[in-house]
Structure formats: C-alpha cells, structure tokens
Amino acid sequence: MTATLLDPATRFAAEAQASAPSSGGRMTLEERLQGAWHLLHAEGAADCPVCGDEMTFHGGAGECRGCGAKMK
C-alpha cells in the first residue's frame, strides 16, 4: 500500500462516495457494490454489501469473512 491510500482524506472521500445514494433515499444495489469495490481498492477492506461483515481485498478480488460473498 502507498501512503496515499492510508491518507485520512482519501478514506473520508471513499466513505462519502460509498454512502451517498444518487436517488436521495436508499442506496441501490449498484451503488452498494460500487462503494464496496471502491473501498476495497482504496483501503483493502469494506463492509460486505450482502451481510455487513468485513470484506477484504486480496488476489484481485474481495471476499467476505462472514458469508463468503466474493467480488471480482
């Protein structure tokens, strides 16, 4: 990881993008998946969009430690 990925401002921007629904209400599935994917790349971890447990990024894919969901 580079220092840029660990910068608090980068994390804040990634979290804001991940939690800002475009519809003004609830997030769509696409928004949840895109937000999780962005955080996986930026931070190496994100909340699983399926169960909410921790999803980690390794080997070019995200994998949830709770439910086993995978993102490629």
ABEGO torsion letter per residue (X at the ends): XBAAAABAAAAAAAAAAAABBAAGBBBBAAAAAAAAAAAAAAAGBBBBAAAGBBBBBBGGBBBBAAAGBBBX
